[in-house]
């Protein structure tokens, strides 16, 4: 088995990087295939299948994936599938949350990068969230989260923030810390 080789030095990506087809080196989209429940003869869900923007097969798109762009492609697939499913009216996130609630499972939403995402999840009853909107990971340190105001459109990372006595990351401009 060959080993995956990463860029040196390794650079972590933000979601905005994964939304940029130019950074990936090629464009792609998704096709949605229904998954049916034969017992009830009803639609159960959809599977998102990668396709070329001209409808080309998954194989033609996957042939463009290599060790250098594999992570970016993986993340871009998730983003593209969820954004497109949402645009088409699929209630993906609401359905997952509903199942979790019925099973008495606490939902932790990960990868939250915008106030709009946070507000939708709050409206769906999600209480626990994680993502760059609140804080970037602290390398060998515990970081304090921030709570952006409702008027902020996204987590634009321009202001520096501190963790205890170390300057270790970036935080969202115009954010506010929780009241104590």
ABEGO torsion letter per residue (X at the ends): XBBBBBBOBBBBBBAAAAABAAAAGBBBBBBBBBBBBAAAGBBABBBBBBBBAAGBBAAAAAAABBAAAAAAAAAAAAAAAAAAAAAAGBBAAAAAAAAAAAAGBBBBBBGBABAAAAAAAAAAGBABBBEAAABBBBBGBBBBBBBBBAABABBBBABBBBBEABBABBBBBGBBBBBX
